[in-house]
Amino acid sequence: MNRFPRTSINSRIRRIVIYIVLAAVIIVSAVAIFFLIKIRDGSKSTIVDEMEKTTSMIVKDKVAIAERDLESYADYIKEDVLYIESLYKNPEKFVPNYVDKPDTSLKDVYCMQRNLVDKSYRVENIKNELSLLANIETLWSNMMELEGKTITTIYAGTESGFLLSYDKYVSMADVDEDGEVYFNHLSRPWYKKAKAAKKVVFTDLSQDYFGRGLTLTCAAPFYNNGEFAGVVGMDILINDLQSEIIDINLGEGTYAFLVNEMGDIIASPFMDKSATKFENIGGLQSEYLQISSRILSYRSGIISSNDFYLAYEPINVANWVLCIRIPQTLILAPVRAIENIIRRMIIIFAIVFVLVAIFSLINVRLFTNKLTKPISDLKYDVEEISSGNLDYMARVEGNDEISDLANAFNDMTLSLKNYIKDLTSITAEKERIGAELNVATHIQSSMLPSIFPAFPNDKRFDIYATMDPAKEVGGDFYDFFMIDDKHIAVVVADVSGKGIPAALFMVIGKTLIKDHTGIKKDLSNVFYEVNNLLCESNSENLFITAFEAVINIETGHFTYVNAGHEMPFIYKRGKEWTAYPMKPGFVLAGMENMKFATGDFYLEPGDKIFQYTDGVTEATNINNELYGMDRLKAALDANSDKKVSELLPAIKADIDKFVGSAPQFDDITMLGFEFKVI
């Protein structure tokens, strides 16, 4: 006997509907008021977002203007470089045009001038080269006619010791008794910077030697048949450029300023454009000292403080950063107005929700009476369907929630029938996916060097590697490749995670490491660049532990870099295997701009290297015991006389014996290298 008193379905539905209506009204009212409060509280951030978008667009537009102008000067310099290199390449096509020492009587007249570095350089030793390069006078003259208002001087300094310049002023700073003028351009920042960069560069601002204003130097190296020969440069007045990018009017207290690569404020509306020292601009100096490190990251961004917002954008051509400061007071007024509007809306919503609740309660009785009969009919139909009669359809009457429920049962019946019908297709699809995983496994294995001996004609060394994935596809990888005929690079790495995502990240990491490795490139720079590239496209937050070494196969010089990877084992001929101590460093793709330390040592003939991933030492048996470093060392010592192509299978066999029937949880990757040069 049921111990609960029987009540009619009408009464129960009525109570349920009343509860639901009251709960719905309360919940909707609470949610509406909550979101209105959130809108009120978020109005400030909304306005700030719009301000940030607008300011960012202004900064980007002004940076585009600056880069356009600076790139135009860079194009002039590139044209000079091409012309000078054509002079060196085809001297017979040009008539010698000798340039004499500076003449003070030619003041205010643009002309070609020459200077020597110091008294140890003689004109007779560079006369031919000087006369050849003097042919550039026509090109410089045309440039001055086009850009004479902004370009003050064009010049070219050579490694052979002379400086050609095109200017209307003559500097007589260091003159000997014969009237020869000396100027050591080899020590000037523009010369050294362009020579080191091997491309077009811009220097910091400086005051023009003849008092014509602040100038920026654009310079680029030129070469004589592939050998560095000198640097060509031009001095550019930046007054017009300052006006284009510094002038801004977004409201009271808003202004823009420029910062150079050293963190100095080099232009602002609070300074004389001809000044060379930059004072405290509008009280920003103390604030600027706190935020300069973020500005000099050379990425776009916006910084907020209690008093202002600061938008910044790099001018990459010149290593500058343009900043725009907007005071917070500009956004407070509209925020207060929005808060008043939202306060009134909350009151209106509260009244409306109360009226809706009262109206709903009045109509509950009518609704429940109308709902009762369709529910009873639906109960019978559902019992018929639940008995297994999937050809029976529930009756659909009216157009309300009950009819929707009847339709839902009908849809469920059809779905059950279709599910039974499609079960075979689903099984076939599962088999297809398994086949595609097999293809992915084959593709991944084909990307790793797998043909051994890898270099059958090279007797200076021996190399062998294996990779056993824990799943169909894995995250471990190894690689080795010749950089030139004397250097080979070897890589062993482990991507965090398993399966398809790790395999895809493995492909990216392997490709980037190989593409960035070169004989003249330091391994720390290789991992630095690869790390930053991996961080840019790491939506899955994966990371890579990696070890890379470059080995001189003639001298045995072994240079390495380690990013969070296991330390390798080294075998010195006639001795036992030992783990080589090295700092693991930070992983790749973990954090941008990380620096990586390198190390080196020398291999002797007969020495061997064994590198591996943590799947070796962390292999686990059924008792949850790890294989560990000690067992690995013992296995290496037991097989120390074997070639690397025999050593790795022996280690794998020892691991399998230890693991037994326990499943493999991690990829197992090993690489062996033997140095044989005598």
N, C-alpha and C positions, 0 to 999 in steps of 0.2 A: 504494500500500500504506500502510495506517495505521501510523504509527510508534509509536502508543501501544499497550501490551499490553492485550489484552482481558481484562476481569474480569466476573464474573457480576453481574447486577443485584442478586442477593441480597446479595453481598459489599458492593457499593457502597451499597446502602440501609442495610445494617447499620452500615457506617462512618458514613454520613450521620446515621443515627438516633442513634448513640453521640455523635457530635459535637454534634448538636442537643440531646440530653438533657443532656449535660454543660454545654453553653453555656447552656441554659435554666435549669438548676439554679444555675449561677454567676450568671447575670444576675438571676434572681428573688431569689436570696439577697442579692445586692448591693443590688438595688432595695429589698427589704424592710428590710434593715439601714439603708440610706440614709434611707428614709422614717421609720423609727423614730427615727433620730437627729434628723431634721427635726422630728418630733413633740416629741421632748425639747426641742430648741432653741426650738420654737414654743409650748411650753406657757405660757411667760411672756406672750407676746403674746396667746394665747387668753384667759388670765385677765384680762389688761389690757382686752381687747375687751369681755368680760362686765362688768368693772368700769365701763368707759366707758359701756356701754349703760345699766347701772343708774343711774350717776351722772347721765347725760343725762336719764333719765326723771324723776329726783328734781328736777333743776334745772328742767325744763320744768313739772312739777307745781307747784312753788313759784312759778315765774313766772306761771303761770295764776292762782294764788291772788292774787298781788299785782296783776296786771292787772285781775282781777275787782273787787277793792276799789277800785282807782284809777278804773276806768271808772264805778263807781257814783257816785263824787264828780263825775266829769265829767258824768254824767247830771243831777245836781243843778244844776250850773252851766248846762247847756243849758236846763234848765227855767226858771232865772232869766232867761236871755237871751230866751227866748220871751215870758215875762211882761212884761219891760221893753219889748220891741219892740211888744207889744200895747198898752202904755200910750201909747207915742208914736203909734201908728197910730190909736187910738180914744180920745183924751183925754176926749171928752165922756161916755164911759161910766163914768168914775171920779170920785169926790168928792175934791177937794183935801185933802191930809192933811199939813199943815205940820209940819216937824221943827225943833225949836229946837236951839240950840247945846248942847254936852255939859254935863251936870249931875253934879257929883261926889257929890251926895247920893244918887244912884241906884246906888251901888256894889253889886255882887253881884246886881243885877237886870238881866236882859236887856232892852234897850230900843234904840230907834232914836236915832242920834246923827248930827250933821253936822259937817263941817269944810270950811274953804275952803283953797284952795291957798296964797294969801298975801294981804297987805293990799290988793293991787291989785284983788282980786275983791270985789264987793259983793253982799250977800244980796238986795237989792231987784232986782238984774239977773237973778237966776236963781230968783226966788221961785216962779214958775209951774212951771218944770221940776222944782224941788225938791219942791213939793207933789204933783206928779203921780207922781214916782218913789217917794215915801214910801208909796204904796199897796202896795208889795211887802212891807211889814212882816208881813202875815198869812202869806205864803208862807215868809218867813225864820223866823218863829216856829214853823211846823210842821216845818221842817227841823231846827231846834234840838231840838225835842221828840223827833225820831227819831234824830238823830245827835249829841246834845249832849255825849256822852262823848269824841267824836273831833273834831268841828268846834268850834273856839274862837271864830271870828269870821266873819261874812259881810258883804261890803261891795261897793259899786258906786261907782267914780269916773268923773266925766264930763269931757269936753273943755271944758265950760262953766265948770269950776273948783270943783265941790264934790264931797265924798265922803260918801256915806251908809253907815253901818255899823250892824250889829246885834251888840251885845256887852254884857257885864255889867261891863266895866272901862272907865274913862274916862282917856284920855291927855291931859294938860294940858301938853304939852311946849312949845308956842309959843302964848301967850295974850296978847291985847292988853288995853288998859285997860277995854274994854267986855265982857270975858269971852269974846270970839270966839276960837275955837281954829283954828290953821292947821296944815295938813299937806299937803305937796306930793306928792300921789299921782302927778302926771304924770311925776315923775322916778324912780318906784319900778320895780325890775326886772320885777315881775309885770305892771305896766301896759304898759311898753314892749314886753315880750316878746309878750303877747297881741295888742297892737295890730299889731305887725309880722307875727305868724304868721297872723292872721285866722282863728284856730280855738282850740279848747281847748288850753291848755298847762299844764305843771307846772313849778314853779321848783325850784331847789336847796333843800336843807334849811337851816333857820335856827332860832335860838333864839327862842321866843315872847317878845314884848316884855314880857309880864307874868310871865315865868318859869314858864309852864305846861309847858315841855318843848320838844323838837324838833318843828318843824312843817314841813309842805309846803304850798305855795300852789298851788291850782288856779284858773285864771283863763280868761276868754273875752271877746272883744269883743262889743259890741252896737251896733246901728245904728238911726238915726232916718230911716225912709224911704230906706234905701240909703246914707246918709251915716254915717260912723263917728261915734259919740256917746260912747263910753266903754268901760270894762271892768268886769265883775263878777267877784269872786273870793271864795274862802274859804280860811281857814287850817285845816290838818288835823293833829292830833297823830298821829305815826306809831309810837308805842310798841307798839301791838297788831300793826301790820303788820310791824315788825321781828321780833317774837317768832314770827310765823307763818312767815317765810321764812328767818330766820337760824338758828333752833334746828334742829340736825341731829345724828344719832348713827349714824355708819357705822363707828365704831371710834376707837381712840385716835389723836389727832393730826389728826382730820378736823374741819373747820369750814367755815362759809360766811361770805361777806362781800359787801357791796354797793359798787359803784363808780358814781360819777356821770359825766356827760358830759365833765367836765373831767379825769377820771382820778383824782379823789380817792376814797379809801376812806371811805364815809360811814356804814357800819354793820358791826359784827362782834361776836363773842362776847367779845372782849378789851377792850371799851370800855364805859364807863358810858353808858347810853342817853340820859341827859340832857346828855352832854358835847357841846361844840361843836368840839373839836379832836381829831384822830385820831392816836394815837401808833403806834409800830411794833407790829404785831400778830403775836405769835408768831414773830418772826424772818422775816416774809414781805416786809418793806419792800424790801430789796435785790433780792430775786427779782422782786417786783412791778414795780419800775422797768424791768426788762428785758422784761416781757411785756405791759405796759399797752397798747402800740399794737395788739396783736392783740385784746385784750379790747374795746377801743374801736372795733373795726371793725363792731360791732353785727350780728355773725353768730354763730350757735351754733358751739361748737367745744370741743376739749380740747387742752391744752398739757401736754407731759411734760418733766420735767427729771431730773437725777440723783437728786433727793430726793423729788419729789412729782409728782402729776398734778393739773391744774387744769381743771375743766369750767366753762364760762361760757355764759350765755344772756341775750339782751337783754330788758329790760322796756321795750318800745317806748313805752308810754303816757307814761312819765316820763323817757325817755332814760337809764335806769339799766342796769347789767349785774349779774346775780347770779352769783357765783363760788363753787365748792365745791372745797376743797383736800383731797386724799387722799395720805398719805405712802406711798412705795414699800414701806416695811417691811411693810405689810398684805398684800402679795401674794407676798412672798418665801417664806414658810413653805410654802404649798401647792405652789409651784414645785419646791422641794427634794424634796417627797414624790413628785411626778410623775417627777422625774428618776430616783429610785431604782427605781420601778416599771418604767420604760422600760429601764433597764439590765438588769434581770432578764429582760425580754421579749426583748431582743436575744440573750442567751445561749440562751434556749429556741428561738428561731427558727433560730439557727445549727445546733443539734443536729438539729432537725426536717428542715432542708434537706439535711443530710448523709445522714440515713436515707433520704430520698426519692431522692437521687442513687444510692445503693447499690441500692435496690429497682429503679429504672429500668434500670440496667445489666444486672441479672440477667435481666430480661424482654425485652431487646432481640432476642435470637435468635428466640424464639417469635413475636414481633411481625413481624419481617422475613420469616420464612417464610410467614406468613399473608398478608402484603401483596404478595408477588411475583406470584402468579397474577392477582389482580384488575388489577394494573398492566399485565400483558401483554395481557389482554383489552381493557383500556381503550385501549391503544396501537392495536389493530386498529380499534376503533370510531372513534377520533379520526381515523385516516387516511381512513376511509370518509367522515366528515363533511367533512374538509378537502378532499376531492376535489370537493366541490360538491354532494353529496347532502344537502341540508338537510332532507329528509323522513326521513332515517335518525336513530334515537335510540340513544344509547349504552346498553349493558346496565348495570342497577343491581343489584348483589348485596350483601347485608349492610347494615350500618348503621354505617359508619365514614367516615374521611376519604376513602377511595377512592370509596365510593358518593356522598359529597358532591361529589367531583370529577366523577364521571359525571353527576350531576344538574346540576352547573354547566355542563358541556358541552352538555347538553340545553337548559338555560336559555339558553345563548349561542346555540344554533341557533335557538330560538324568537325570541330578541331580534333576530337578524339578519333573520329573515323579517319580524318586525314593523317593524324599522327601514326596510326597503325599502318596506313598505306605508305607513308613516307619513311618508315623505319628502315626499310631496305636501302633507300637512297642515302640516308644519313650514315649508315654503315659503310657504304661505298665511298662517301666523302671522307670519312675518317681514314680509310685505306689510302685515298689519294694524298691526304695531308702527310701521312707517314712516308709515302713515296717521295714527296717533295723534300721532306727532311733528309732523306737519304741523298738526294741530289745536292742539298745544301752542305751535307757532310763531305761529299766528294769535292765540291767547289772549294771549300775551306782547306781541305788537305792539299789540293792542287796549287794553292797559293804559297805553300811553304816549300822551300827547297827539299826535294825528296829523292833526288837521283844521286846515288853514292857509288864510287867516290865522286865527290863534287868537282874536283879539279884533278883528273887522272894524270895529266901531263906535268903537274907541278909537284916536285918531290921535296919542296922546302917545308911543307906542313901537311897535316892530315886533319880532317874535320868530319864530324858525324853528329846528327841530331835526330830526336824523335819527339812526337807529341801524341799522347793518348787522351782524347777528350772524355770527360765524365758523362756528357750527354751526346746527342747526335752531333751537335756543334759545340765548340768550346770557346773560351776566352783567352787561353794561353796561346802564345805564338813565339816562334824563333825565326831568325833570319841571318844570313851571312852573304856577303857580296864583296867583290874586289873593288876598291876605290881607284887604285891604279895598279901597276904591275908589282909594286912593293908593299902595298897596304891592303889588308882585308879587315872589314868591319863585321862584328858578330853581335847579335841582339837576342836577348831572352827576356820575355815580358809576360805579365799576367794581368788580365782585365778583371776587375771586380764583377761578381755575378756570373751567371751561366746562361746558356741558351742563345737564341737568335740575337737579342740586344747586345750581349757581350761579344758575339761573333762579328756583328757589324762594326762595333767600336774597335775590335781587334784589327779589322781591315783598315780602318782609318788610321789607327795608331801606327801600324806597320808601314803603311804607305808614307805617312808624314816623316817618320824617323829615317827611312831610306832616302827620301827626297831631300832632306835637309843635311845629310851627312856628306862631308867632303873632306879631302885631304888637308885643305888649308883652313878648315873651320873647326874651332875649338868645340869639343864635345859638350861643354857646359852651355855654349850658345845654341847647340843643336837641341838639347832638352829644353832650354828656355823658350825657344821659338815654338817647338812642338807643343809644349805645355800650354802656351797662350792660345794656339790654334784649337787645341782640344777643348779648352775652357769655353770657347765661343760657341761651340755646337754640342754641348753636353746636356741636353734636356733630360736625360735619364739619370743624371748625377752619378755616372760611372767614373772610375779612375783606373789608372794603370800603374802597376809596379814594373819598373823596367831597368835592365842592365845593358849597357852598350860598351864595347871596347873596340879600339882600332889597333891592330898589331902590325908592326913592321916585320915582314916575314924574311927579311935579310939580317936585321940586327937584333930582333927579339924584343924591341921596345914595345911595351904593352901599356896603352893609355886607356883609362876607363872612366865612366860616369855612372852613378847608381841613384835611381829614383825609388827608394823604398823597397828595393828588391833584396833577396837573400844574398849573402856573401858567397863567392865561389870557392871551390876547393882547388888547391894547387899541388901538383906533384913535382918535386925536384928529383931529378934522376938519381937513383940509388938511395932515396930517402922515402919517408911515408907521406901520405896525403895530409894536408893541413888546410883548415878553413882560413882564407885570407881576410884579415880584419879590415873593414872599411865602414865608413859612416853610411847608413842606408839612404839618407836624404829624404826629401818629401816626394810624394807620388805625383805622377803626371795627371793633369785634368782636375787636380784638387783645388788649386787656387792660382789665380793669374799672377804673372810677374814674379814667380818663384825663381830663385837662383840655385844652381846645382854645382857642387864641388867635383873636381876631377882629381885623379891620381894616376901614377904610373910606376912601373918597375920593369925589369928586364928578364926575359926568359932565356934560359940556356938550352942548347940542343938536348933533346930528350925530355924536356919539361912538358907537363900536360896541364890543361885547365878543364875543370868540370863545373858547368853552371846549370841551374835547375830552377824550377818554380816550387812554391810551397806545397804543391800536390805530392811531392816526393816525401818531404819530412813529415807532412801531416796525414799521410796515408794511415788509416785506422783499421785495426782488426776487430773481431767480434767482441773482444773484451774492452773496447774503447781505448786501447793503447796506441800511441803514436809511433810511427816508424823512427822519427827523430834523427838528430845530427849524429849521435854516436853510432847507431846502426849503419847510417850512410857511410861514415868514415871507415867503419870496419869492412863494409862491402867493397869500398874503393881500394883499401889496402890489400884485401884478398885477391883483387884482380888488377893490381898495379902494373903487372907485366904485359897486360893485354893491349892491343891497339884500341883506339877509341871506338872503332866500328864494332869491336867485340866487348868493350867495356860497358857501353850503355845497355845492350841486351842483358848482360850479366846483372847489372844493377836492377833492371826492371824485373828480372826473374826473382831476385832476392826480395823485392818489394811484394811481388805477387805471392811468394811463399809466406811472407809475414802476414799479409792481409787475409789470405785464405778465402773463405766464402763471404766475407763482409763486402758490401757494395762499395763501388768507387764513388766518392763524393766530390772529388776535385780533379781537374785536368792534371796530367803528369807529363811534364815537358823537361827534356834533358839535352844538353849540348856539350860535346867533348872536342877539345882542340889539342893537337900535339905539335910542338915546334921542332923542326928537324934540320934546319940550316946548320951546316958544319963549316 
